[in-house]
Amino acid sequence: MSPSSKAPSSKASATARPLRTRGVVPVVVLLAVVAAGVVVPLSRMSTDLALELLGVPNPGLLTTAGLPAVRAIAELLASVAVGMALFAAFFTPPQKDKTLDVDGYRAQQISSWINIAWAIAAALLIPLTLSDVSGRTLWQSLPPDQWIVAITQIEVASSWRWAAIIALVAGIGQRLTVSWRWSVIWLGVTVLSLLPVAATGHASGGTAHDIAANSLIIHLFAAAFYVGGLVAVIAHAMRGGGRVALSLRRYSVVATVAIVALGLTGIINGLVRLHPADLLSSTYGLLIVAKALCLALLAVFGLAVRRRIINRIEGTSANAPVDRGTLLRIGLVETVIMAGTLGLSVSLGRTPPPAPLYVPTRQESLLGFELPGPFSFETVFGLWRFDLVLGLASVILLGLYVWGLITLRRRGDSWPVGRTVAWVLGCVLLFLTTSSGMGMYMMADFSSHMVGHMLISMLVPVLLALGGPLTLALRALPAAGRGNPPGPREWIVEFINNPLSRFLTHPIVASVQFVAGFYLVYFGGFYETLASEHLGHMFMNVHFLISGYLFYWVIIGVDAAPRHFSPFYKLMVLLGSLPFHAFFGIMLMNYKTVLAESWYSGIGLPWVPDLLQSQQVGGGVAWAAGEIPLFIVMLALAWQWFQTDMREARRGERQAERDDDAELKAYNDMLREMSQTDRR
């Protein structure tokens, strides 16, 4: 880490303009005013009804107007922080010493200040939330002891606490580093600060809340990249920065993906919360219609930018001339509409949706859906519920892999069929595990959960690691070009070759993190909390998938890795980790305390009368599930060992052809001399 006071070192930075934030501050202030100006009157339309439904007195104007206004400003700040961090990481080239250049350093510093402001706004939402829920005035909710009450007793307030902490960590980290490598890490942390916000809206409760929460996560992330990315590009153009053409091209790709994601997730959220008959007859439905019109208008503005600016940029040069005047005029109007749309979104979260057509069962309220019967082949493959996170990820990963294969085929290059088969099977198995009935039963029954857990952590990563995705990507992706900001290919190379990857891919480290995750989650006191929350369940799935892939990437992966070990060494590491997996299953089978008992008792599946027995069955699954992946891994290691020996043999044959078998002749001469010496 380098101190923030150490500015980027190069001749260019020595003559650069001072690092100022004046270009972005007026834009952010304007957007904040627009967002607050939209959200306050719209939220006031539903305030009385919302308070009546909650059964709490009116907390006063400071809360009823301040809460939606501060939330809109907070989400705007989070979006701009994401956009500036994105600009620093992907829209500017690093210097020769791998530090950010002047534009990247400026963008990261702005993102740092805005992250700190976003953390302050999120913290302010804690007493505002307490005032809103309790009906007391804001002044009564401001004392520190009331903050503790809010955080410990109100889930929404606790979510704002975590958002503030994560944003503050990102803001401080950005001020302490100027390394190009760290810029992506801080971008990831900044995006992560949006995750707790997904638990603060209508998506966090009610029927189908699993689908609603997943769609809201994607919706928030897409909005942050869309709004923040455009603000970053406009601020860069306003201060006369270079490489505007390249920034526009890259942002255009981000914006296209984001606007599609916003539209689809908006439709999903609307269908989950609203009956079509209420679309034009309720305040909630009218707000959805208004938001849809705004998104359509934003898409039109995006097409205008592409037609009038991007398509007229001549050549592929990063420094091609750009019509900055037109860009600023269209972009500023577009950002104002974005801010208004953001205000609409916050108003939508403050507006009670129409009453459901039926009263959901307790199982639907907890899970978001109803299970028809016991876990069986018919119920698993007869039920389908698309997982918008891992199910969508499996589809995208398969699509990207196919794109890479097509790219190689057009170039006339070949690719091993076995790798393709392994990757396709891994993606299909991930989709089936998360989007079939298996994904539904995983949330309601421990033994079913353990079956899915073993598939996601033990079998899917094996198949994905054998697919060689990094090698395929490096062969298919084009290079960014000299002097241009790094592209996806360069970031993959950096991902493979950096100190953190070298540490994580040491076989012992990879084994420890893989095995320790099992024990920490289930016996470390975390499972009760994770199992009872949809985000916790999603976290477990993502964690086990990434942890398993990292382990098998090191042990049997065909991709390049920071460290290289012999197949024999990898086999020893694998065999050394097996007893810990077996012992984990044995511990579960003999554990006398029911894990997450309150959660599973609340669901009350009639075909699972004995929770401890279900847990013991899950332990048996964990104990036996390692056999199939172990067999595949052993075959892969044996094949890799055989290939290593064959390569060494072929290398020796080629060397013998080049030097007329000089090594063999020298060996025979040595034996002859030894024989003569013995005879003498």
C-alpha positions as CSV (number, residue, x, y, z in Angstrom):
1,M,0.0,0.0,0.0
2,S,1.1,3.5,-0.7
3,P,0.0,6.7,1.1
4,S,-2.5,8.8,-0.7
5,S,-0.3,11.8,-0.5
6,K,2.1,10.1,-2.9
7,A,0.7,11.1,-6.2
8,P,1.3,9.1,-9.4
9,S,4.9,9.5,-10.4
10,S,5.6,10.2,-14.1
11,K,6.6,13.1,-16.3
12,A,3.0,13.5,-17.3
13,S,1.8,13.8,-13.8
14,A,4.4,16.4,-13.0
15,T,2.9,18.8,-15.6
16,A,-0.7,17.8,-15.0
17,R,-3.4,20.0,-13.7
18,P,-4.0,19.9,-9.9
19,L,-6.3,17.1,-8.7
20,R,-9.6,18.8,-8.1
21,T,-13.1,17.6,-7.8
22,R,-14.8,20.7,-9.1
23,G,-15.9,19.1,-12.3
24,V,-18.0,16.4,-10.6
25,V,-19.3,18.3,-7.5
26,P,-21.8,20.6,-9.4
27,V,-23.1,17.5,-11.3
28,V,-23.6,15.5,-8.1
29,V,-25.3,18.4,-6.3
30,L,-27.6,18.9,-9.3
31,L,-28.6,15.3,-9.4
32,A,-29.1,15.2,-5.6
33,V,-31.5,18.1,-5.8
34,V,-33.4,16.5,-8.6
35,A,-33.6,13.1,-6.9
36,A,-34.7,14.7,-3.6
37,G,-37.2,16.9,-5.4
38,V,-38.8,13.9,-7.0
39,V,-38.9,11.6,-4.1
40,V,-40.2,13.9,-1.4
41,P,-43.6,14.8,-3.0
42,L,-44.1,11.3,-4.4
43,S,-43.4,9.7,-1.0
44,R,-45.8,12.2,0.7
45,M,-48.6,10.8,-1.4
46,S,-48.3,7.4,0.4
47,T,-47.0,8.5,3.8
48,D,-50.4,8.5,5.6
49,L,-51.4,5.1,4.1
50,A,-48.0,3.6,5.0
51,L,-48.2,4.8,8.6
52,E,-51.7,3.6,8.9
53,L,-50.7,0.1,7.7
54,L,-47.7,0.1,10.1
55,G,-49.9,1.3,13.0
56,V,-47.5,4.0,14.1
57,P,-48.0,7.7,14.7
58,N,-46.7,10.3,12.3
59,P,-43.0,11.0,13.3
60,G,-43.0,14.5,11.8
61,L,-41.9,16.2,8.7
62,L,-38.2,15.7,9.3
63,T,-38.6,12.0,9.1
64,T,-41.4,11.6,6.5
65,A,-39.6,14.0,4.1
66,G,-36.1,13.5,5.2
67,L,-36.0,9.7,5.1
68,P,-36.8,9.3,1.4
69,A,-34.7,12.4,0.5
70,V,-31.6,11.1,2.3
71,R,-32.1,7.6,0.9
72,A,-32.3,8.9,-2.6
73,I,-29.2,11.0,-2.1
74,A,-27.4,8.0,-0.5
75,E,-28.1,5.7,-3.4
76,L,-27.0,8.5,-5.8
77,L,-23.7,8.9,-3.9
78,A,-23.2,5.1,-3.9
79,S,-23.8,5.0,-7.7
80,V,-21.3,7.9,-8.4
81,A,-18.7,6.2,-6.1
82,V,-19.1,3.0,-8.1
83,G,-18.8,4.9,-11.4
84,M,-15.7,6.8,-10.4
85,A,-14.1,3.6,-9.1
86,L,-15.0,1.9,-12.4
87,F,-13.4,4.7,-14.3
88,A,-10.2,4.5,-12.3
89,A,-9.9,0.7,-12.8
90,F,-11.0,0.2,-16.4
91,F,-11.0,3.5,-18.3
92,T,-7.5,4.7,-17.6
93,P,-4.1,3.0,-18.2
94,P,-1.6,2.4,-15.5
95,Q,1.8,3.9,-15.5
96,K,5.0,1.9,-16.0
97,D,5.3,1.4,-12.2
98,K,1.8,0.0,-12.1
99,T,0.3,3.0,-10.3
100,L,-2.7,4.9,-11.5
101,D,-2.2,7.7,-14.0
102,V,-3.4,11.2,-13.3
103,D,-6.9,10.7,-14.5
104,G,-7.2,7.4,-12.7
105,Y,-5.8,8.8,-9.5
106,R,-8.2,11.8,-9.7
107,A,-11.2,9.4,-10.3
108,Q,-10.2,7.2,-7.4
109,Q,-9.8,10.2,-5.0
110,I,-13.3,11.5,-6.0
111,S,-14.7,8.0,-5.5
112,S,-13.0,8.0,-2.0
113,W,-14.6,11.2,-0.9
114,I,-18.0,10.2,-2.3
115,N,-17.7,6.8,-0.6
116,I,-17.2,8.6,2.7
117,A,-20.2,10.8,2.0
118,W,-22.2,7.7,1.1
119,A,-21.2,6.2,4.5
120,I,-22.3,9.3,6.3
121,A,-25.7,9.3,4.5
122,A,-26.2,5.6,5.3
123,A,-25.4,6.2,9.0
124,L,-27.9,9.1,9.1
125,L,-30.5,6.7,7.8
126,I,-30.2,4.6,11.0
127,P,-32.0,7.2,13.3
128,L,-34.3,8.1,10.5
129,T,-35.4,4.5,10.2
130,L,-35.9,4.2,13.9
131,S,-38.0,7.4,13.9
132,D,-40.0,6.1,10.9
133,V,-40.7,2.6,12.5
134,S,-41.3,3.8,16.1
135,G,-43.3,7.0,15.3
136,R,-41.1,9.1,17.5
137,T,-39.5,12.3,16.2
138,L,-36.0,12.4,14.7
139,W,-34.7,14.3,17.7
140,Q,-35.8,11.6,20.0
141,S,-34.1,9.0,17.8
142,L,-30.7,10.8,17.6
143,P,-29.1,9.9,21.0
144,P,-26.4,7.1,20.7
145,D,-28.3,4.7,22.9
146,Q,-31.2,4.9,20.4
147,W,-28.8,4.0,17.6
148,I,-27.9,0.8,19.4
149,V,-31.6,0.0,19.8
150,A,-32.2,0.6,16.1
151,I,-29.2,-1.6,15.0
152,T,-30.1,-4.5,17.3
153,Q,-33.9,-4.5,16.8
154,I,-34.6,-3.2,13.3
155,E,-33.3,-5.2,10.4
156,V,-33.4,-2.3,8.0
157,A,-31.3,-0.1,10.4
158,S,-28.8,-2.9,10.7
159,S,-28.5,-3.1,6.9
160,W,-27.7,0.6,6.8
161,R,-25.1,0.0,9.5
162,W,-23.3,-2.5,7.3
163,A,-23.6,-0.4,4.2
164,A,-22.0,2.5,6.0
165,I,-19.1,0.3,7.3
166,I,-18.4,-1.2,3.9
167,A,-18.5,2.2,2.2
168,L,-16.2,3.7,4.8
169,V,-13.7,0.9,4.3
170,A,-13.7,1.5,0.6
171,G,-13.3,5.2,1.0
172,I,-10.4,4.9,3.4
173,G,-8.7,2.2,1.3
174,Q,-8.9,4.3,-1.8
175,R,-7.2,7.2,-0.1
176,L,-4.4,4.9,1.1
177,T,-3.5,3.3,-2.3
178,V,-2.5,4.5,-5.7
179,S,-1.8,1.0,-7.1
180,W,-3.6,0.0,-10.3
181,R,-4.1,-3.5,-8.9
182,W,-5.9,-2.2,-5.8
183,S,-8.3,-0.1,-7.9
184,V,-10.4,-3.1,-8.8
185,I,-10.5,-4.4,-5.3
186,W,-11.9,-1.1,-4.1
187,L,-14.4,-1.1,-6.9
188,G,-15.6,-4.5,-5.7
189,V,-15.8,-3.3,-2.1
190,T,-17.8,-0.2,-3.3
191,V,-20.2,-2.4,-5.2
192,L,-20.5,-4.7,-2.2
193,S,-21.7,-1.7,-0.1
194,L,-24.9,-1.8,-2.1
195,L,-25.8,-5.3,-1.1
196,P,-27.3,-4.5,2.3
197,V,-29.6,-2.0,0.5
198,A,-31.3,-5.0,-1.1
199,A,-32.7,-5.9,2.3
200,T,-34.4,-2.6,2.9
201,G,-37.2,-2.6,0.4
202,H,-40.4,-4.6,-0.4
203,A,-38.2,-7.4,-1.8
204,S,-37.1,-8.4,1.7
205,G,-40.5,-9.9,2.7
206,G,-43.7,-11.4,1.4
207,T,-44.3,-14.1,-1.1
208,A,-41.7,-14.7,-3.8
209,H,-39.2,-12.6,-1.8
210,D,-36.3,-14.8,-3.0
211,I,-37.0,-13.8,-6.6
212,A,-37.6,-10.2,-5.6
213,A,-34.5,-9.9,-3.6
214,N,-32.3,-11.4,-6.3
215,S,-33.8,-9.1,-8.9
216,L,-33.4,-6.1,-6.7
217,I,-29.7,-6.9,-6.2
218,I,-29.1,-7.0,-9.9
219,H,-31.3,-3.9,-10.3
220,L,-29.2,-1.9,-7.8
221,F,-25.9,-3.0,-9.3
222,A,-27.0,-2.2,-12.8
223,A,-28.3,1.2,-11.8
224,A,-25.1,2.0,-10.0
225,F,-22.9,1.2,-13.0
226,Y,-25.3,3.0,-15.4
227,V,-25.7,6.2,-13.4
228,G,-22.2,6.3,-11.9
229,G,-20.5,5.4,-15.1
230,L,-22.1,8.2,-17.1
231,V,-21.4,10.7,-14.4
232,A,-17.7,9.7,-14.4
233,V,-17.5,10.0,-18.2
234,I,-19.2,13.4,-18.2
235,A,-17.0,14.7,-15.4
236,H,-13.9,13.5,-17.3
237,A,-15.1,15.2,-20.5
238,M,-15.9,18.5,-18.6
239,R,-12.4,18.8,-17.2
240,G,-10.8,18.1,-20.6
241,G,-9.5,14.6,-20.0
242,G,-8.0,12.4,-22.7
243,R,-9.2,9.1,-24.1
244,V,-12.8,10.2,-24.1
245,A,-13.5,8.1,-27.2
246,L,-12.3,5.0,-25.5
247,S,-14.2,5.8,-22.3
248,L,-17.4,6.3,-24.3
249,R,-17.0,3.0,-26.2
250,R,-16.4,1.1,-22.9
251,Y,-19.2,2.8,-21.1
252,S,-21.5,2.1,-24.0
253,V,-21.0,-1.6,-23.4
254,V,-21.6,-1.2,-19.7
255,A,-24.7,0.9,-20.3
256,T,-26.2,-1.6,-22.8
257,V,-25.9,-4.5,-20.4
258,A,-27.2,-2.3,-17.5
259,I,-30.2,-1.0,-19.3
260,V,-31.3,-4.5,-20.3
261,A,-30.7,-5.7,-16.7
262,L,-32.7,-2.7,-15.3
263,G,-35.6,-3.4,-17.7
264,L,-35.8,-7.2,-17.0
265,T,-35.4,-6.9,-13.3
266,G,-37.9,-4.1,-13.1
267,I,-40.5,-6.3,-14.9
268,I,-39.7,-9.2,-12.6
269,N,-40.2,-7.0,-9.5
270,G,-43.4,-5.6,-10.8
271,L,-44.8,-9.0,-11.6
272,V,-43.9,-10.3,-8.1
273,R,-45.4,-7.3,-6.2
274,L,-48.3,-6.3,-8.5
275,H,-51.3,-7.8,-10.2
276,P,-51.7,-6.6,-13.8
277,A,-55.2,-5.3,-12.9
278,D,-53.6,-2.9,-10.4
279,L,-51.1,-1.4,-12.8
280,L,-53.2,1.7,-13.6
281,S,-55.5,1.7,-10.6
282,S,-53.0,2.0,-7.8
283,T,-50.3,4.5,-6.8
284,Y,-47.8,1.6,-6.7
285,G,-48.7,0.6,-10.3
286,L,-48.6,4.2,-11.6
287,L,-45.1,4.6,-10.2
288,I,-44.0,1.5,-11.9
289,V,-45.4,2.8,-15.2
290,A,-43.6,6.1,-14.7
291,K,-40.4,4.3,-14.0
292,A,-40.7,2.2,-17.1
293,L,-41.3,5.3,-19.2
294,C,-38.2,6.9,-17.7
295,L,-36.1,3.8,-18.5
296,A,-37.4,3.8,-22.1
297,L,-36.5,7.5,-22.4
298,L,-33.0,6.7,-21.0
299,A,-32.6,4.0,-23.7
300,V,-33.5,6.6,-26.3
301,F,-30.8,8.9,-25.0
302,G,-28.4,6.1,-25.1
303,L,-29.2,5.4,-28.7
304,A,-28.8,9.1,-29.4
305,V,-25.3,9.1,-27.9
306,R,-24.3,6.1,-29.9
307,R,-25.7,7.5,-33.2
308,R,-24.5,11.1,-32.9
309,I,-21.2,10.6,-31.1
310,I,-19.8,7.1,-30.8
311,N,-20.6,6.0,-34.4
312,R,-19.0,9.1,-35.7
313,I,-15.7,8.5,-34.0
314,E,-13.2,7.7,-36.7
315,G,-10.9,4.7,-36.2
316,T,-10.2,2.9,-33.0
317,S,-7.7,5.3,-31.5
318,A,-8.3,6.0,-27.8
319,N,-7.6,9.7,-28.5
320,A,-9.9,10.1,-31.5
321,P,-11.7,13.5,-31.5
322,V,-15.1,13.6,-29.9
323,D,-17.9,16.1,-30.1
324,R,-17.7,17.0,-26.4
325,G,-20.4,19.7,-26.6
326,T,-23.0,17.3,-27.9
327,L,-21.8,14.7,-25.4
328,L,-22.2,17.1,-22.5
329,R,-25.6,18.3,-23.6
330,I,-27.1,14.9,-24.1
331,G,-25.3,13.4,-21.1
332,L,-26.3,16.1,-18.6
333,V,-30.0,15.7,-19.6
334,E,-29.7,12.0,-19.4
335,T,-28.2,12.1,-15.9
336,V,-31.0,14.4,-14.7
337,I,-33.5,11.9,-16.0
338,M,-31.5,9.2,-14.2
339,A,-31.7,11.1,-10.9
340,G,-35.5,11.5,-11.4
341,T,-35.8,7.8,-12.0
342,L,-33.8,7.1,-8.9
343,G,-36.2,9.3,-7.0
344,L,-39.1,7.2,-8.5
345,S,-37.4,4.0,-7.3
346,V,-37.0,5.2,-3.7
347,S,-40.7,6.5,-3.8
348,L,-41.7,3.0,-5.0
349,G,-39.9,1.5,-2.0
350,R,-41.8,3.8,0.3
351,T,-45.2,3.1,-1.3
352,P,-47.2,0.1,0.0
353,P,-48.0,-2.3,-2.8
354,P,-51.6,-3.4,-3.4
355,A,-52.9,-6.0,-1.0
356,P,-52.3,-9.6,-2.2
357,L,-55.1,-11.6,-3.7
358,Y,-54.7,-14.3,-1.0
359,V,-53.1,-14.7,2.4
360,P,-49.8,-16.5,2.1
361,T,-49.0,-19.5,4.3
362,R,-46.3,-19.5,6.9
363,Q,-44.1,-21.5,4.6
364,E,-44.6,-19.0,1.7
365,S,-43.8,-16.1,4.1
366,L,-40.5,-17.7,5.2
367,L,-39.3,-19.2,2.0
368,G,-41.2,-17.2,-0.7
369,F,-42.8,-20.3,-2.1
370,E,-44.7,-23.5,-1.1
371,L,-43.2,-27.0,-1.3
372,P,-45.6,-29.7,-2.6
373,G,-44.3,-32.8,-0.9
374,P,-41.2,-34.8,0.3
375,F,-37.9,-34.5,-1.5
376,S,-37.9,-36.9,-4.4
377,F,-36.9,-37.2,-8.1
378,E,-40.4,-36.1,-9.2
379,T,-40.5,-33.0,-6.9
380,V,-36.9,-32.0,-7.7
381,F,-37.2,-32.1,-11.5
382,G,-40.9,-31.3,-11.5
383,L,-40.4,-27.9,-9.9
384,W,-38.4,-25.1,-11.5
385,R,-37.6,-21.7,-10.0
386,F,-35.0,-19.7,-11.9
387,D,-32.2,-18.5,-9.6
388,L,-31.4,-15.0,-10.8
389,V,-27.9,-15.1,-9.3
390,L,-26.3,-18.5,-9.8
391,G,-28.8,-19.8,-12.4
392,L,-28.2,-16.7,-14.5
393,A,-24.4,-16.9,-13.9
394,S,-24.4,-20.5,-15.2
395,V,-26.2,-19.3,-18.4
396,I,-23.8,-16.4,-18.9
397,L,-20.7,-18.5,-18.2
398,L,-21.9,-21.1,-20.8
399,G,-22.6,-18.3,-23.3
400,L,-19.2,-16.7,-22.8
401,Y,-17.5,-20.1,-23.2
402,V,-19.4,-20.8,-26.5
403,W,-18.4,-17.3,-27.7
404,G,-14.7,-18.2,-27.0
405,L,-15.1,-21.4,-28.9
406,I,-16.6,-19.7,-31.9
407,T,-13.8,-17.1,-31.9
408,L,-11.2,-19.8,-31.9
409,R,-13.0,-21.7,-34.6
410,R,-13.2,-18.7,-36.9
411,R,-9.4,-18.2,-36.5
412,G,-8.9,-21.8,-37.4
413,D,-7.6,-22.8,-33.9
414,S,-8.6,-26.0,-32.1
415,W,-9.7,-26.6,-28.6
416,P,-9.9,-29.9,-26.6
417,V,-13.3,-31.5,-26.7
418,G,-12.9,-32.9,-23.1
419,R,-12.5,-29.4,-21.7
420,T,-15.7,-28.3,-23.5
421,V,-17.6,-31.3,-22.2
422,A,-16.4,-30.6,-18.6
423,W,-17.4,-26.9,-18.7
424,V,-20.8,-27.6,-20.2
425,L,-21.5,-30.3,-17.6
426,G,-20.4,-27.9,-14.8
427,C,-22.7,-25.1,-16.0
428,V,-25.6,-27.4,-16.5
429,L,-25.2,-29.0,-13.1
430,L,-24.9,-25.5,-11.5
431,F,-28.1,-24.5,-13.2
432,L,-30.0,-27.7,-12.2
433,T,-28.8,-27.4,-8.6
434,T,-29.9,-23.8,-8.1
435,S,-32.9,-23.5,-10.4
436,S,-34.7,-26.8,-10.2
437,G,-36.6,-28.1,-7.2
438,M,-33.2,-28.8,-5.6
439,G,-32.6,-25.1,-5.0
440,M,-36.0,-24.8,-3.4
441,Y,-35.6,-27.8,-1.0
442,M,-32.1,-26.6,-0.1
443,M,-33.6,-23.7,1.8
444,A,-36.2,-25.8,3.8
445,D,-34.5,-29.1,4.8
446,F,-31.0,-29.7,6.1
447,S,-30.4,-33.0,4.3
448,S,-31.5,-31.5,1.0
449,H,-29.3,-28.5,1.7
450,M,-26.3,-30.7,2.2
451,V,-27.0,-32.5,-1.1
452,G,-27.0,-29.2,-2.9
453,H,-24.0,-27.9,-0.9
454,M,-21.9,-30.9,-1.9
455,L,-22.8,-30.5,-5.6
456,I,-22.0,-26.8,-5.6
457,S,-18.7,-27.1,-3.6
458,M,-17.4,-30.6,-4.6
459,L,-18.6,-31.5,-8.1
460,V,-19.4,-28.3,-10.0
461,P,-16.0,-26.7,-9.3
462,V,-14.2,-29.9,-10.5
463,L,-15.9,-29.7,-13.8
464,L,-15.4,-26.0,-14.2
465,A,-11.7,-26.2,-13.3
466,L,-11.3,-28.9,-16.0
467,G,-12.9,-26.6,-18.6
468,G,-9.9,-24.3,-18.7
469,P,-11.9,-21.0,-18.9
470,L,-8.9,-18.7,-18.3
471,T,-6.9,-20.3,-21.0
472,L,-9.8,-20.0,-23.4
473,A,-10.3,-16.4,-22.5
474,L,-6.7,-15.5,-23.0
475,R,-6.7,-17.1,-26.5
476,A,-10.0,-15.6,-27.6
477,L,-9.9,-12.0,-26.1
478,P,-8.0,-9.3,-28.0
479,A,-5.2,-7.3,-26.4
480,A,-6.1,-3.7,-25.3
481,G,-3.2,-2.2,-27.3
482,R,-0.2,-0.3,-26.2
483,G,-1.0,2.8,-24.3
484,N,-4.7,1.9,-23.8
485,P,-6.4,1.1,-20.5
486,P,-6.3,-2.6,-19.7
487,G,-9.1,-4.7,-21.1
488,P,-10.5,-8.0,-19.9
489,R,-7.5,-9.9,-21.2
490,E,-5.0,-7.8,-19.3
491,W,-7.1,-8.1,-16.1
492,I,-7.1,-11.9,-16.4
493,V,-3.4,-11.9,-16.8
494,E,-3.1,-9.6,-13.7
495,F,-5.5,-11.9,-11.8
496,I,-3.2,-14.8,-12.4
497,N,0.0,-13.0,-11.8
498,N,-0.2,-11.0,-8.6
499,P,0.9,-11.6,-5.0
500,L,-2.6,-12.2,-3.6
501,S,-3.2,-15.0,-6.2
502,R,0.2,-16.5,-5.5
503,F,-0.7,-16.7,-1.8
504,L,-4.3,-18.0,-2.4
505,T,-3.1,-20.6,-4.9
506,H,-0.5,-22.2,-2.7
507,P,-1.9,-25.8,-2.3
508,I,-1.8,-25.6,1.5
509,V,-3.6,-22.3,1.6
510,A,-6.2,-23.4,-0.9
511,S,-6.8,-26.6,1.1
512,V,-7.1,-24.8,4.4
513,Q,-9.6,-22.2,3.1
514,F,-11.6,-24.9,1.4
515,V,-11.8,-27.2,4.4
516,A,-12.1,-24.5,7.0
517,G,-15.2,-23.0,5.3
518,F,-17.2,-26.2,6.2
519,Y,-16.3,-26.0,9.9
520,L,-16.7,-22.2,10.3
521,V,-20.1,-22.1,8.6
522,Y,-21.7,-25.0,10.4
523,F,-19.9,-25.2,13.7
524,G,-18.8,-21.6,14.1
525,G,-22.2,-20.2,15.0
526,F,-22.9,-18.7,11.5
527,Y,-25.4,-21.2,10.1
528,E,-28.4,-20.1,12.1
529,T,-28.1,-16.6,10.7
530,L,-27.2,-17.6,7.2
531,A,-29.9,-20.2,6.8
532,S,-32.7,-17.9,8.0
533,E,-32.0,-15.1,5.5
534,H,-32.2,-15.3,1.7
535,L,-29.0,-13.3,1.3
536,G,-27.3,-15.6,3.8
537,H,-28.4,-18.7,1.7
538,M,-27.1,-17.0,-1.4
539,F,-23.8,-16.1,0.3
540,M,-23.3,-19.8,1.3
541,N,-23.8,-20.9,-2.3
542,V,-21.5,-18.3,-3.8
543,H,-18.9,-18.9,-1.1
544,F,-18.8,-22.7,-1.5
545,L,-18.7,-22.4,-5.3
546,I,-15.8,-19.9,-5.3
547,S,-13.9,-21.7,-2.5
548,G,-14.3,-25.1,-4.3
549,Y,-13.2,-23.6,-7.7
550,L,-10.1,-22.1,-6.1
551,F,-9.1,-25.4,-4.5
552,Y,-9.6,-27.5,-7.7
553,W,-8.0,-24.8,-9.9
554,V,-4.9,-25.4,-7.9
555,I,-5.2,-29.2,-7.7
556,I,-6.4,-30.3,-11.1
557,G,-7.0,-27.1,-13.1
558,V,-5.7,-27.0,-16.6
559,D,-5.4,-23.2,-16.6
560,A,-2.2,-21.3,-15.9
561,A,-1.6,-20.6,-12.2
562,P,0.8,-18.4,-10.3
563,R,2.4,-21.5,-8.8
564,H,3.3,-24.8,-10.5
565,F,3.6,-28.1,-8.7
566,S,4.1,-31.7,-9.9
567,P,1.0,-34.0,-10.1
568,F,2.5,-36.1,-7.3
569,Y,2.6,-33.1,-5.0
570,K,-0.9,-32.2,-5.8
571,L,-2.0,-35.7,-5.2
572,M,-0.4,-35.6,-1.7
573,V,-2.2,-32.3,-0.9
574,L,-5.5,-33.9,-2.1
575,L,-5.0,-37.0,0.0
576,G,-4.1,-34.8,3.0
577,S,-7.3,-32.9,2.8
578,L,-9.6,-36.0,2.5
579,P,-9.6,-36.9,6.2
580,F,-10.9,-33.4,7.1
581,H,-13.8,-33.8,4.7
582,A,-14.6,-37.2,6.1
583,F,-14.3,-36.0,9.7
584,F,-16.7,-33.1,8.9
585,G,-19.4,-35.5,7.8
586,I,-18.8,-37.7,10.9
587,M,-19.1,-34.7,13.2
588,L,-22.4,-33.8,11.6
589,M,-23.8,-37.3,12.0
590,N,-22.8,-37.3,15.7
591,Y,-23.8,-33.7,16.5
592,K,-26.6,-33.7,19.1
593,T,-27.6,-30.0,18.6
594,V,-29.9,-29.2,15.7
595,L,-28.4,-26.5,13.6
596,A,-30.8,-23.6,12.8
597,E,-33.5,-25.3,14.8
598,S,-35.8,-22.3,15.0
599,W,-35.6,-21.7,11.3
600,Y,-36.5,-25.3,10.3
601,S,-39.1,-25.6,13.1
602,G,-40.8,-22.4,11.8
603,I,-41.0,-23.9,8.3
604,G,-42.5,-27.1,9.8
605,L,-42.3,-29.5,6.9
606,P,-44.7,-32.4,7.8
607,W,-42.5,-35.0,6.1
608,V,-39.5,-34.0,8.2
609,P,-40.7,-34.7,11.8
610,D,-37.3,-35.3,13.2
611,L,-34.9,-32.4,12.5
612,L,-31.9,-34.2,14.2
613,Q,-32.4,-37.2,11.9
614,S,-32.5,-34.9,8.9
615,Q,-29.2,-33.4,10.1
616,Q,-27.7,-36.8,10.5
617,V,-28.7,-37.8,7.0
618,G,-27.1,-34.6,5.8
619,G,-23.9,-35.6,7.6
620,G,-23.9,-38.9,5.9
621,V,-24.3,-37.1,2.5
622,A,-21.3,-34.9,3.4
623,W,-19.3,-38.0,4.4
624,A,-20.1,-40.0,1.3
625,A,-20.3,-37.2,-1.3
626,G,-16.5,-36.8,-1.6
627,E,-16.1,-40.2,-3.3
628,I,-17.4,-39.2,-6.8
629,P,-15.3,-35.9,-7.0
630,L,-12.3,-37.8,-5.6
631,F,-12.6,-40.4,-8.4
632,I,-12.8,-37.6,-11.1
633,V,-9.9,-35.7,-9.5
634,M,-7.7,-38.9,-9.3
635,L,-8.4,-39.7,-13.0
636,A,-7.6,-36.1,-13.9
637,L,-4.3,-36.1,-11.9
638,A,-3.3,-39.5,-13.4
639,W,-4.0,-38.1,-16.9
640,Q,-2.0,-35.0,-16.2
641,W,0.8,-37.1,-14.8
642,F,0.8,-39.2,-17.9
643,Q,0.8,-36.2,-20.1
644,T,3.7,-34.7,-18.2
645,D,5.8,-37.9,-18.7
646,M,4.8,-37.9,-22.4
647,R,5.9,-34.3,-22.9
648,E,9.2,-35.1,-21.2
649,A,9.7,-38.1,-23.4
650,R,8.9,-36.1,-26.6
651,R,11.2,-33.3,-25.4
652,G,14.0,-35.9,-24.9
653,E,13.4,-37.3,-28.4
654,R,13.6,-33.9,-30.0
655,Q,16.8,-33.1,-28.2
656,A,18.3,-36.4,-29.3
657,E,17.5,-35.7,-32.9
658,R,19.1,-32.2,-32.6
659,D,22.4,-33.4,-31.1
660,D,22.6,-36.9,-32.5
661,D,21.7,-38.5,-29.2
662,A,24.7,-36.9,-27.4
663,E,23.3,-37.5,-24.0
664,L,22.9,-41.3,-24.6
665,K,26.4,-41.5,-26.1
666,A,27.9,-39.7,-23.1
667,Y,26.1,-42.1,-20.7
668,N,27.3,-45.1,-22.6
669,D,30.9,-43.7,-22.6
670,M,30.6,-43.2,-18.8
671,L,29.5,-46.9,-18.4
672,R,32.3,-48.0,-20.6
673,E,34.9,-46.1,-18.6
674,M,33.5,-47.5,-15.3
675,S,33.7,-51.0,-16.7
676,Q,37.3,-50.6,-17.8
677,T,38.2,-49.2,-14.4
678,D,36.6,-52.2,-12.7
679,R,38.6,-54.6,-15.0
680,R,41.9,-52.8,-14.2
